[in-house]
Amino acid sequence: MSTTPVTLSGSAAKRIAALCAKEGNPDLKFRVSVDGGGCSGFQYDFNLVTEKKDDDLVVERDGVTMLVDGLSLLYLSGSEVDFVEELAGSMFVVKNPNATASCGCGSSFAV
């Protein structure tokens, strides 16, 4: 069992590594945040960034770094960030035990 409040799956780490390699910048980090909006009230946002903020949670796995800001951590605690490949497409998903509802596309949620 992990003691990290937010975890990163192996498939997500592999995909992030591929994205960073494609960008050609070894200093890139994967930022996961929660923003207001979306059809269910909140939405997940994923970005590649170079800067770490003072309040960021830092999660490292298989040579990649994921960052989660302090405010987003309130909504993401206990979650796992994963990368799935299905017939409909491939995407990052958040398995969030705090979400009470989510939209069909999986990118927004309610608490």
For each residue, the residues with C-beta under 8 A, 3 or more apart:
1:
2: 7
3:
4: 7 57 59
5: 57 68 73 76 77 78
6: 32 57 59 66 68 73 76 77 78 79 80 81
7: 2 4 59 61 79 80 81
8: 12 13 16 59 61 64 66 80 81
9: 12 13 80 81 82 83
10: 13 14 61 62
11: 14 15 82 83 84
12: 8 9 15 16 66 81 82 83 92
13: 8 9 10 16 17 61 62 63 64
14: 10 11 17 18 62 83
15: 11 12 18 19 83 90 92
16: 8 12 13 19 20 30 64 66 83
17: 13 14 20 21 62 63 64
18: 14 15 21 22
19: 15 16 22 23 28 30 48
20: 16 17 23 25 26 28 48 64
21: 17 18 24
22: 18 19
23: 19 20 28 48
24: 21
25: 20 28 50
26: 20
27: 50
28: 19 20 23 25 48 49 50
29: 48 49 50 52 64 65 66 67
30: 16 19 46 47 48 49 64 65 66 67
31: 45 46 47 48 49 66 67 68 69
32: 6 44 45 46 66 67 68 72 76 81 94
33: 44 45 47 68 69 72
34: 42 43 44 45 71 72 75 76
35: 38 42 43 45
36: 41 42 43
37: 41 42 43 108
38: 35 41 42 43 103 107 108 109
39: 103 108
40: 43 101 102 103 108 109 110
41: 36 37 38 108 109 110 111
42: 34 35 36 37 38 75 108 109 110 111
43: 34 35 36 37 38 40 107 108 109
44: 32 33 34 92 94 107 108 109
45: 31 32 33 34 35
46: 30 31 32 92
47: 30 31 33
48: 19 20 23 28 29 30 31
49: 28 29 30 31 67
50: 25 27 28 29
51:
52: 29 56 58 67
53: 56 67 69
54:
55: 69 70 71
56: 52 53 67 68 69 70
57: 4 5 6 67 68 69 70 73
58: 52 65 66 67
59: 4 6 7 8 65 66 67 68
60: 63 64 65 66
61: 7 8 10 13 64 66
62: 10 13 14 17
63: 13 17 60
64: 8 13 16 17 20 29 30 60 61
65: 29 30 58 59 60
66: 6 8 12 16 29 30 31 32 58 59 60 61 81
67: 29 30 31 32 49 52 53 56 57 58 59
68: 5 6 31 32 33 56 57 59 72 73 76
69: 31 33 53 55 56 57 72 73
70: 55 56 57 73 74
71: 34 55 74
72: 32 33 34 68 69 75 76
73: 5 6 57 68 69 70 76 77
74: 70 71 77
75: 34 42 72 96 98 111
76: 5 6 32 34 68 72 73 79 94 96 98
77: 5 6 73 74 98
78: 5 6 96 97 98
79: 6 7 76 94 95 96 97 98
80: 6 7 8 9 94 95
81: 6 7 8 9 12 32 66 92 93 94 95
82: 9 11 12 92 93 94 95
83: 9 11 12 14 15 16 90 91 92 93
84: 11 90 91 93
85: 90
86: 89 90
87:
88:
89: 86
90: 15 83 84 85 86
91: 83 84 106
92: 12 15 44 46 81 82 83
93: 81 82 83 84 106
94: 32 44 76 79 80 81 82 109
95: 79 80 81 82
96: 75 76 78 79 99 109
97: 78 79
98: 75 76 77 78 79 111
99: 96 102 109 110 111
100: 109 110 111
101: 40 109 110
102: 40 99 106 108 109 110
103: 38 39 40 106 107 108 109
104:
105: 108
106: 91 93 102 103
107: 38 43 44 103
108: 37 38 39 40 41 42 43 44 102 103 105
109: 38 40 41 42 43 44 94 96 99 100 101 102 103
110: 40 41 42 99 100 101 102
111: 41 42 75 98 99 100
